[in-house]
Amino acid sequence: MKKPSFLASIGIVLSVITFLGISILKFGVAPQIPIVIATIFLACYGLTLGYKWKDLESAMAKGISQGIPSILILCLIGILIGVWVLNGTVPTITYYGLHALSPDFFLVSTVLICSVVSVVCGSSWSAIGTVGVSLMGVAYGLGVSPAMTAGAIVCGAIFGDKISPLSDTTNLAAATAKVNIFDHIKHMLWTTIPSYILTLAAFTVIGLFIDKGVADSKQIETLIQVLNDEFMITPITILSPLLIIILAIKRVSPIPSLVIGLMVAILTTFYTVPGVGIGTIMTTMHTGFVADTGVEAIDSLLSLGGLSSMLFGVSLILISLAFGGMIQHIGIAQSIIEGIQNMLKSRGNVIASTVASCIGINLTVGEQYLSILLPGQLFESAYQKLKLHPKNLSRTLEDGGTIVHAMIPWGVTGAFIMSTLNIGVEYAPFVFISIITPIVAIIYGYTGIGITPLQEEKAMKEETIEVQREVLEG
């Protein structure tokens, strides 16, 4: 078996990204078929290198196996959303949101709300799948752009997930670079806070100055009245999402948390929908809720959820992970990173190369864990040679890996966002925090802002020890 050359690997990656971009953005096709075609192309290339088909098939199966938990979570959330509409959870939160939130400040409020939920939960998926779904409902009621709203939801969810010590990706980045989790989070604030402030400013400007097609007060009053007439509006319906958030805080695994939340939602349904039968609930769990209120805005807003609604996301995850597994097995990503090792002679180049590698793996593989692990392992020695503290590496892995992943429509999280929020790829340009953060990280790399040298860290420790010794002697 031959190892793919650096130039060949670059050519393949650029060709795949260009093909996917043109297919999805220019021709407007769903990502699945372009990725299938790219997978066939990649398999043919692997065979020319001497790989056996059985090995490539095993690599695809291994890639898919890594996404099984995500697929199960996606299916459970689809089932849960259907029940949440049936029992009045989504209508209740939408009802209160239409009363409380102003169209002008809705987008920036959405970022803040999702940030708080995500920080507390330590999971962007939990924030998107709970309050995110309801905020999309409020957006439709207020006449705010669904794409902008989805972007605001994702921005808030990413921010919270990124700085929460409960987040799996935050812990993974810290562990990969061998850094204390709290030192890692503290160091991330250098890039995350400016990006977050700019994101809030962007959504504030959009809310105040861009025509959003906001519904007038009479339309909003009509929507509120229909919601009140068709559903039981009561805080009891919020018990299920609230319980899921509490379980996430307690570090209960996502799948058991969702199952418990589903059981509570089903029990709530018997109270909020008098006379509802088991058959109706199970049908809603499978096909989703279909609203028939006679008001088009409400019907389009609340006809969602169900297991079948998540099959788009499931198929995208399966195909993307199979493609990613093959790329990893053939060694294309590793070949590229190894090929740029001789360029890593300055601090700025190392930071920029780390960011570019994380983004590249996200674009080609669509898997955020690999976008942290592979560059983290391969760039560790470069940071050591330049005497940069490992927390610079851990932060950059997040700046280019975790935070960018949500923008990739064919990635695992991208598929989750589109399926859960019932939105297309048009949300991606509004994930401002994912666009700004890598740029800030690269600027810091070349200017030295927020970069901690290894010597400085050691000096600080020695100074602290000396102060402690003087205090003890005194």
C-alpha positions as CSV (number, residue, x, y, z in Angstrom):
1,M,0.0,0.0,0.0
2,K,1.3,3.4,-1.0
3,K,1.0,6.4,1.2
4,P,-0.8,9.3,-0.5
5,S,1.6,12.1,-1.4
6,F,1.2,15.6,0.0
7,L,0.3,17.2,-3.4
8,A,-2.2,14.4,-4.2
9,S,-3.8,14.7,-0.8
10,I,-4.2,18.5,-1.2
11,G,-5.6,18.0,-4.7
12,I,-8.2,15.5,-3.4
13,V,-9.3,17.6,-0.5
14,L,-9.7,20.7,-2.6
15,S,-11.5,18.8,-5.3
16,V,-13.9,17.3,-2.8
17,I,-14.6,20.6,-1.0
18,T,-15.1,22.4,-4.4
19,F,-17.5,19.6,-5.6
20,L,-19.5,19.6,-2.4
21,G,-19.7,23.4,-2.4
22,I,-20.8,23.7,-6.0
23,S,-23.3,20.9,-5.6
24,I,-24.9,22.2,-2.4
25,L,-24.6,26.0,-2.8
26,K,-24.9,26.5,-6.6
27,F,-27.2,23.6,-7.6
28,G,-29.1,23.5,-4.3
29,V,-28.9,19.7,-4.0
30,A,-28.9,17.9,-0.6
31,P,-25.4,16.9,0.6
32,Q,-26.0,13.2,0.6
33,I,-25.6,12.4,-3.1
34,P,-22.5,14.6,-3.6
35,I,-20.9,12.9,-0.6
36,V,-21.8,9.4,-2.1
37,I,-20.1,10.4,-5.3
38,A,-17.0,11.8,-3.5
39,T,-16.9,8.5,-1.5
40,I,-16.9,6.5,-4.7
41,F,-14.1,8.7,-6.1
42,L,-12.1,8.3,-2.9
43,A,-12.6,4.5,-2.9
44,C,-11.2,4.3,-6.5
45,Y,-8.2,6.3,-5.4
46,G,-7.7,4.0,-2.4
47,L,-7.7,1.0,-4.7
48,T,-5.0,2.5,-6.9
49,L,-2.9,2.9,-3.8
50,G,-3.1,-0.8,-3.1
51,Y,-5.8,-0.9,-0.4
52,K,-8.1,-3.8,-0.6
53,W,-11.9,-3.2,-0.8
54,K,-12.4,-5.2,2.4
55,D,-10.1,-2.7,4.2
56,L,-11.9,0.3,2.8
57,E,-15.3,-1.2,3.7
58,S,-14.1,-1.8,7.2
59,A,-12.9,1.8,7.4
60,M,-16.3,3.0,6.4
61,A,-18.0,0.8,8.9
62,K,-15.7,2.0,11.7
63,G,-16.4,5.6,10.8
64,I,-20.2,4.9,10.9
65,S,-19.9,3.2,14.3
66,Q,-18.4,6.3,15.9
67,G,-21.7,8.2,15.0
68,I,-24.2,5.6,16.4
69,P,-24.7,7.6,19.6
70,S,-25.3,10.8,17.6
71,I,-27.8,9.0,15.4
72,L,-29.7,7.6,18.4
73,I,-29.8,11.1,20.0
74,L,-31.1,12.6,16.7
75,C,-33.9,10.0,16.5
76,L,-34.9,10.5,20.1
77,I,-35.0,14.3,19.7
78,G,-37.3,13.9,16.6
79,I,-39.7,11.7,18.5
80,L,-39.6,14.1,21.5
81,I,-40.3,17.2,19.4
82,G,-43.4,15.5,18.0
83,V,-44.7,14.8,21.5
84,W,-43.7,18.3,22.7
85,V,-46.0,19.9,20.0
86,L,-48.9,17.4,20.8
87,N,-48.8,18.0,24.5
88,G,-48.4,21.8,24.2
89,T,-44.7,22.3,25.2
90,V,-43.7,24.1,22.0
91,P,-47.0,26.0,21.8
92,T,-46.6,27.1,25.4
93,I,-43.0,28.4,25.0
94,T,-44.0,30.1,21.7
95,Y,-47.0,31.7,23.4
96,Y,-44.9,33.1,26.2
97,G,-42.2,34.1,23.8
98,L,-44.6,36.1,21.6
99,H,-45.7,38.0,24.7
100,A,-42.2,38.6,26.1
101,L,-39.8,39.0,23.2
102,S,-39.5,42.1,20.9
103,P,-38.9,41.6,17.2
104,D,-36.1,44.2,17.2
105,F,-34.1,42.4,20.0
106,F,-35.3,38.9,19.3
107,L,-32.1,37.7,17.6
108,V,-29.7,39.0,20.2
109,S,-32.0,37.7,23.0
110,T,-31.9,34.3,21.3
111,V,-28.1,34.2,21.4
112,L,-28.1,35.1,25.1
113,I,-30.8,32.5,26.0
114,C,-29.1,29.7,24.2
115,S,-25.8,30.7,25.7
116,V,-27.1,30.4,29.2
117,V,-28.8,27.0,28.6
118,S,-25.7,25.6,26.8
119,V,-23.3,26.8,29.5
120,V,-25.4,25.2,32.2
121,C,-25.9,21.9,30.2
122,G,-22.5,21.8,28.7
123,S,-24.1,20.7,25.4
124,S,-24.9,22.7,22.3
125,W,-27.2,19.8,21.2
126,S,-29.3,20.1,24.3
127,A,-29.7,23.9,23.9
128,I,-30.6,23.5,20.2
129,G,-33.0,20.6,20.8
130,T,-34.8,22.3,23.7
131,V,-35.1,26.1,23.7
132,G,-33.8,26.3,20.2
133,V,-36.9,24.5,18.8
134,S,-39.2,26.8,20.7
135,L,-37.4,29.9,19.7
136,M,-37.8,29.0,16.0
137,G,-41.5,28.9,16.7
138,V,-41.4,32.4,18.2
139,A,-39.4,33.6,15.2
140,Y,-42.1,32.4,12.8
141,G,-44.7,34.2,14.9
142,L,-42.8,37.4,15.0
143,G,-41.9,37.3,11.3
144,V,-38.2,37.0,11.9
145,S,-36.0,35.2,9.3
146,P,-35.8,31.5,10.2
147,A,-32.2,31.3,8.8
148,M,-31.1,34.2,11.0
149,T,-32.8,32.7,14.0
150,A,-31.2,29.4,13.5
151,G,-27.8,31.1,13.2
152,A,-28.4,33.0,16.4
153,I,-29.5,29.7,18.2
154,V,-26.3,28.0,17.0
155,C,-24.1,30.9,18.0
156,G,-25.4,30.9,21.5
157,A,-25.3,27.1,21.8
158,I,-21.7,27.0,20.5
159,F,-20.5,29.7,22.9
160,G,-22.0,28.0,25.9
161,D,-20.7,24.6,24.9
162,K,-17.2,26.0,24.3
163,I,-16.7,27.6,27.7
164,S,-18.6,25.0,29.8
165,P,-16.4,22.6,31.9
166,L,-19.2,20.0,31.3
167,S,-18.7,20.0,27.5
168,D,-17.3,16.8,26.0
169,T,-15.4,18.7,23.3
170,T,-13.9,21.2,25.7
171,N,-12.6,18.3,27.9
172,L,-11.3,16.5,24.8
173,A,-9.3,19.5,23.6
174,A,-7.8,20.0,27.1
175,A,-7.0,16.3,27.4
176,T,-5.5,16.2,23.9
177,A,-3.1,19.0,24.7
178,K,-2.5,17.8,28.3
179,V,-3.9,21.0,29.9
180,N,-6.0,21.5,33.0
181,I,-9.6,22.0,31.9
182,F,-10.0,25.3,33.8
183,D,-6.7,26.7,32.5
184,H,-8.0,25.8,29.0
185,I,-11.3,27.5,29.5
186,K,-9.7,30.6,31.0
187,H,-7.3,30.8,28.0
188,M,-10.1,30.4,25.5
189,L,-11.7,33.6,26.8
190,W,-9.0,35.6,24.9
191,T,-10.6,34.5,21.5
192,T,-14.1,33.6,22.6
193,I,-15.2,36.8,24.3
194,P,-14.2,39.2,21.5
195,S,-15.9,36.9,19.0
196,Y,-19.0,36.6,21.2
197,I,-19.3,40.4,21.6
198,L,-18.9,41.0,17.8
199,T,-21.6,38.3,17.3
200,L,-24.0,40.0,19.7
201,A,-23.3,43.3,18.0
202,A,-24.0,41.8,14.6
203,F,-27.4,40.4,15.6
204,T,-28.2,43.7,17.4
205,V,-27.6,45.6,14.1
206,I,-29.6,43.1,12.1
207,G,-32.5,43.3,14.6
208,L,-32.6,47.1,14.6
209,F,-31.8,48.1,11.0
210,I,-32.6,45.2,8.6
211,D,-36.1,44.6,7.3
212,K,-37.2,41.3,8.8
213,G,-40.8,41.3,7.5
214,V,-42.0,41.5,11.1
215,A,-45.6,40.6,11.6
216,D,-47.9,43.4,12.8
217,S,-49.4,43.5,16.3
218,K,-52.8,42.3,15.0
219,Q,-51.2,39.2,13.4
220,I,-49.3,38.4,16.6
221,E,-52.5,38.7,18.6
222,T,-54.2,36.3,16.2
223,L,-51.3,33.8,16.6
224,I,-51.5,34.1,20.4
225,Q,-55.3,33.6,20.3
226,V,-55.1,30.5,18.1
227,L,-52.4,29.0,20.3
228,N,-54.5,29.6,23.3
229,D,-57.6,28.1,21.7
230,E,-56.0,25.0,20.1
231,F,-53.6,24.0,22.9
232,M,-53.5,23.9,26.7
233,I,-51.0,26.7,27.6
234,T,-49.6,25.8,31.0
235,P,-46.2,25.7,32.6
236,I,-46.7,22.0,33.3
237,T,-45.7,21.3,29.7
238,I,-42.3,22.8,30.3
239,L,-41.4,20.0,32.8
240,S,-40.0,17.7,30.1
241,P,-37.4,20.1,28.6
242,L,-36.6,21.5,32.1
243,L,-35.9,18.0,33.3
244,I,-33.6,17.2,30.4
245,I,-31.6,20.4,31.1
246,I,-31.4,19.4,34.8
247,L,-30.2,15.9,33.9
248,A,-27.6,17.4,31.6
249,I,-26.3,19.6,34.5
250,K,-26.1,16.4,36.6
251,R,-24.0,14.8,33.8
252,V,-26.5,12.1,33.0
253,S,-25.8,10.7,29.6
254,P,-27.8,12.3,26.7
255,I,-29.7,9.1,25.7
256,P,-31.1,8.2,29.2
257,S,-31.9,12.0,29.7
258,L,-33.9,12.1,26.5
259,V,-35.7,8.9,27.3
260,I,-36.7,10.2,30.8
261,G,-37.8,13.5,29.2
262,L,-39.8,11.6,26.7
263,M,-41.6,9.6,29.4
264,V,-42.5,12.8,31.2
265,A,-43.7,14.4,28.0
266,I,-46.0,11.4,27.3
267,L,-47.4,11.5,30.8
268,T,-48.0,15.2,30.5
269,T,-49.9,14.6,27.2
270,F,-52.6,12.6,29.0
271,Y,-53.3,15.7,31.2
272,T,-53.0,18.5,28.5
273,V,-54.8,16.6,25.7
274,P,-57.9,15.0,27.3
275,G,-59.1,11.8,25.7
276,V,-55.8,11.3,23.7
277,G,-55.1,7.7,22.9
278,I,-51.9,5.6,22.9
279,G,-52.2,5.2,19.1
280,T,-52.3,8.9,18.5
281,I,-49.2,9.5,20.7
282,M,-47.3,6.7,18.9
283,T,-48.3,7.9,15.5
284,T,-47.1,11.4,16.4
285,M,-43.8,10.0,17.7
286,H,-43.3,8.4,14.3
287,T,-44.7,10.9,11.7
288,G,-44.6,14.0,13.8
289,F,-47.4,16.4,14.7
290,V,-49.6,17.8,11.9
291,A,-51.3,21.1,12.8
292,D,-54.7,21.8,11.3
293,T,-55.9,25.1,12.9
294,G,-56.9,26.8,9.7
295,V,-54.2,29.5,10.3
296,E,-51.4,28.9,7.8
297,A,-48.7,30.5,10.0
298,I,-49.6,28.2,12.9
299,D,-50.0,25.1,10.8
300,S,-46.5,25.6,9.1
301,L,-45.0,26.4,12.5
302,L,-46.3,23.5,14.4
303,S,-46.3,20.7,11.8
304,L,-43.0,19.2,12.8
305,G,-41.2,16.5,14.8
306,G,-41.4,12.7,14.6
307,L,-38.8,10.0,13.9
308,S,-39.4,10.2,10.1
309,S,-38.4,13.9,10.1
310,M,-34.9,12.9,11.3
311,L,-34.2,10.4,8.6
312,F,-32.6,13.2,6.4
313,G,-30.1,13.9,9.2
314,V,-29.5,10.2,9.9
315,S,-28.8,9.4,6.3
316,L,-26.4,12.4,6.0
317,I,-24.6,11.4,9.2
318,L,-24.2,7.8,8.0
319,I,-22.8,8.8,4.6
320,S,-20.5,11.5,5.9
321,L,-19.0,9.3,8.6
322,A,-18.4,6.5,6.0
323,F,-16.6,9.0,3.8
324,G,-14.7,10.3,6.8
325,G,-13.7,6.8,7.9
326,M,-12.2,6.2,4.5
327,I,-10.3,9.4,4.4
328,Q,-8.8,8.7,7.8
329,H,-7.9,5.1,6.8
330,I,-6.1,6.1,3.6
331,G,-4.2,8.8,5.5
332,I,-5.0,11.9,3.4
333,A,-5.5,14.3,6.4
334,Q,-2.3,13.0,8.1
335,S,-0.3,13.4,4.8
336,I,-1.3,17.0,4.5
337,I,-0.5,17.9,8.1
338,E,2.9,16.1,7.9
339,G,3.5,17.9,4.6
340,I,3.3,21.3,6.1
341,Q,5.6,20.5,9.1
342,N,8.5,22.4,7.5
343,M,6.4,25.6,7.4
344,L,6.0,25.5,11.2
345,K,8.9,27.7,12.0
346,S,7.1,30.7,13.5
347,R,4.4,31.2,16.1
348,G,1.9,32.7,13.6
349,N,2.4,29.9,11.1
350,V,1.9,27.2,13.7
351,I,-1.4,28.8,14.9
352,A,-2.6,29.4,11.4
353,S,-1.7,25.9,10.3
354,T,-3.5,24.4,13.3
355,V,-6.7,26.4,12.5
356,A,-6.5,25.5,8.8
357,S,-6.0,21.8,9.6
358,C,-8.9,21.7,12.0
359,I,-11.2,23.4,9.4
360,G,-9.9,21.2,6.7
361,I,-10.7,18.0,8.6
362,N,-14.2,19.4,9.4
363,L,-14.8,20.1,5.7
364,T,-13.6,16.8,4.5
365,V,-14.5,14.4,7.3
366,G,-17.4,16.2,8.9
367,E,-16.4,14.9,12.4
368,Q,-15.5,17.4,15.2
369,Y,-13.7,14.9,17.5
370,L,-11.3,14.0,14.8
371,S,-10.8,17.7,14.0
372,I,-9.5,18.1,17.5
373,L,-7.6,14.8,18.0
374,L,-5.6,14.5,14.8
375,P,-4.2,18.1,14.6
376,G,-3.6,18.0,18.4
377,Q,-1.4,14.9,18.1
378,L,0.5,16.1,15.0
379,F,1.1,19.7,16.0
380,E,2.1,19.1,19.7
381,S,5.8,18.9,18.9
382,A,5.7,22.1,16.8
383,Y,4.3,24.0,19.9
384,Q,7.0,22.5,22.0
385,K,9.8,23.5,19.6
386,L,8.6,27.1,19.7
387,K,8.2,27.0,23.5
388,L,4.5,27.7,23.4
389,H,2.5,26.6,26.3
390,P,0.2,23.6,25.5
391,K,-2.9,25.7,26.4
392,N,-2.2,27.7,23.2
393,L,-2.7,24.4,21.3
394,S,-5.8,23.4,23.2
395,R,-7.4,26.8,22.6
396,T,-6.6,26.7,18.9
397,L,-8.0,23.2,18.5
398,E,-11.3,24.6,19.7
399,D,-11.0,27.8,17.7
400,G,-10.6,25.9,14.4
401,G,-12.3,22.6,15.3
402,T,-15.3,22.6,17.7
403,I,-16.5,26.1,16.8
404,V,-16.4,25.7,13.0
405,H,-18.0,22.2,13.0
406,A,-21.6,23.6,13.3
407,M,-21.2,25.5,10.0
408,I,-20.5,22.3,8.0
409,P,-23.9,21.2,6.5
410,W,-22.6,17.7,5.8
411,G,-21.1,17.4,9.3
412,V,-22.7,15.5,12.2
413,T,-23.7,18.7,14.0
414,G,-24.8,20.4,10.8
415,A,-27.1,17.5,10.0
416,F,-28.5,17.7,13.6
417,I,-29.1,21.4,13.3
418,M,-30.9,21.2,9.9
419,S,-33.1,18.2,11.0
420,T,-33.9,19.6,14.5
421,L,-34.6,23.2,13.5
422,N,-36.2,22.2,10.2
423,I,-33.9,24.5,8.3
424,G,-31.6,24.2,5.2
425,V,-28.0,25.2,4.7
426,E,-29.0,28.9,4.7
427,Y,-28.4,29.1,8.4
428,A,-24.6,28.7,8.0
429,P,-23.7,32.3,7.0
430,F,-25.3,33.6,10.1
431,V,-23.2,31.5,12.5
432,F,-21.0,34.6,13.0
433,I,-19.1,33.3,16.0
434,S,-17.8,30.4,13.9
435,I,-16.6,32.8,11.2
436,I,-15.0,35.4,13.6
437,T,-13.2,33.1,16.1
438,P,-10.7,31.4,13.7
439,I,-9.8,34.9,12.3
440,V,-9.2,36.2,15.8
441,A,-7.1,33.2,16.6
442,I,-4.9,33.7,13.6
443,I,-4.5,37.4,14.3
444,Y,-3.4,36.6,17.8
445,G,-0.9,34.1,16.5
446,Y,0.9,36.6,14.4
447,T,0.6,39.5,16.9
448,G,1.3,37.6,20.0
449,I,-1.8,38.8,21.8
450,G,-3.1,36.3,24.3
451,I,-0.3,33.9,23.6
452,T,1.4,32.3,26.6
453,P,5.1,31.2,26.2
454,L,6.2,28.2,28.1
455,Q,8.9,30.1,30.0
456,E,6.3,32.6,31.3
457,E,4.2,29.9,32.7
458,K,7.1,28.3,34.5
459,A,8.2,31.7,35.8
460,M,4.7,32.4,37.2
461,K,4.7,29.1,39.0
462,E,8.2,29.7,40.5
463,E,7.1,33.2,41.6
464,T,4.0,31.7,43.2
465,I,6.0,29.1,45.0
466,E,8.4,31.8,46.3
467,V,5.6,34.0,47.6
468,Q,4.0,31.0,49.3
469,R,7.4,30.1,50.9
470,E,7.8,33.7,52.2
471,V,4.3,33.7,53.6
472,L,4.9,30.5,55.4
473,E,8.3,31.7,56.8
474,G,6.7,35.0,57.9
